[in-house]
Amino acid sequence: MLQTYIDEDIRSRYALWIAEWGRKLNYSGAVGIRQYSDKGKVDGINANTDLDECYVDYPTQIKEAGLNGFAAPVTDDAPANEQKTAEVVLQIGDDVYKGKLTKA
């Protein structure tokens, strides 16, 4: 059914959340989450609940992307010993000031 109703372009672009109940997942494409039951029992919930398996570390991806209120980590790709400098030209009235600024 999945191959019939969802284009290959979508299946290959996104990790899918598939409801396929039973012991084994029969779909061979990329799957992010699989719901394997709707009859789960959870303490404190007086009804059946869905049971899922997650194959992708979504919390890490969300944090690294700076989503859901998380700040994206700041990375400095420059080598530690590389100095960062900028050539600065500042004009105030007729006076021109030139020089280099180096990151502290």
C-alpha positions as CSV (number, residue, x, y, z in Angstrom):
1,M,0.0,0.0,0.0
2,L,2.8,2.4,0.8
3,Q,4.5,1.9,-2.5
4,T,1.1,2.4,-4.3
5,Y,0.0,5.7,-2.6
6,I,3.2,7.5,-1.8
7,D,5.5,8.6,-4.6
8,E,9.1,7.3,-4.6
9,D,10.3,11.0,-4.4
10,I,8.5,11.4,-1.1
11,R,9.6,8.0,0.3
12,S,13.3,8.7,-0.5
13,R,13.2,12.3,0.8
14,Y,11.7,11.7,4.2
15,A,12.0,9.2,7.0
16,L,8.5,7.9,7.3
17,W,6.3,7.0,10.3
18,I,4.7,3.7,9.4
19,A,2.0,1.9,11.2
20,E,2.7,-1.8,10.5
21,W,1.5,-4.0,13.3
22,G,3.2,-7.3,14.1
23,R,6.6,-8.6,15.0
24,K,8.5,-7.6,11.8
25,L,8.6,-4.6,9.6
26,N,8.1,-5.7,6.0
27,Y,8.8,-2.3,4.4
28,S,12.5,-2.0,3.2
29,G,12.6,1.8,2.6
30,A,13.8,4.5,5.0
31,V,11.7,4.5,8.2
32,G,12.0,7.0,11.0
33,I,9.4,5.5,13.3
34,R,7.2,2.4,13.2
35,Q,4.0,1.9,15.1
36,Y,3.8,-1.8,15.8
37,S,0.7,-1.9,18.0
38,D,-2.3,0.1,19.1
39,K,-3.0,-2.0,22.2
40,G,-0.1,-1.0,24.5
41,K,-0.6,-0.5,28.2
42,V,1.0,2.4,30.0
43,D,0.7,3.0,33.8
44,G,-1.6,6.0,34.4
45,I,-3.4,5.7,31.1
46,N,-6.7,3.8,31.3
47,A,-6.9,3.0,27.6
48,N,-4.9,1.3,24.9
49,T,-2.0,3.3,23.6
50,D,0.1,3.2,20.5
51,L,3.5,1.4,20.8
52,D,6.3,2.7,18.5
53,E,9.9,2.0,17.7
54,C,12.1,4.9,16.7
55,Y,15.0,4.4,14.4
56,V,16.3,8.0,14.1
57,D,17.7,10.0,17.0
58,Y,15.3,12.9,16.6
59,P,16.1,14.7,19.9
60,T,19.7,15.1,18.8
61,Q,18.7,16.3,15.3
62,I,16.3,18.8,16.8
63,K,18.9,20.2,19.2
64,E,21.6,20.4,16.5
65,A,19.2,22.3,14.2
66,G,18.2,24.7,16.9
67,L,14.5,23.8,16.7
68,N,11.8,23.7,19.3
69,G,13.4,26.4,21.5
70,F,16.9,24.9,21.5
71,A,19.7,27.2,20.4
72,A,21.8,25.8,17.6
73,P,25.3,25.0,18.8
74,V,27.9,27.6,17.8
75,T,30.8,26.1,15.9
76,D,34.0,27.6,14.9
77,D,35.4,25.8,11.9
78,A,38.7,27.8,11.9
79,P,41.7,26.1,13.3
80,A,42.5,27.1,16.9
81,N,45.8,28.8,16.0
82,E,44.4,30.9,13.2
83,Q,44.1,34.6,13.9
84,K,41.0,36.3,12.7
85,T,41.7,39.8,11.5
86,A,39.8,42.5,9.7
87,E,41.0,45.6,7.8
88,V,39.0,48.6,9.0
89,V,38.5,52.0,7.5
90,L,36.6,54.5,9.5
91,Q,35.9,58.1,8.4
92,I,34.7,60.7,10.8
93,G,34.2,64.0,9.1
94,D,37.3,64.6,7.0
95,D,39.5,62.3,9.1
96,V,40.1,58.7,7.9
97,Y,41.3,56.0,10.3
98,K,42.8,52.7,9.0
99,G,44.0,49.6,10.8
100,K,43.6,46.0,11.5
101,L,41.4,44.5,14.2
102,T,42.3,41.1,15.6
103,K,39.8,38.9,17.4
104,A,40.8,38.6,21.1
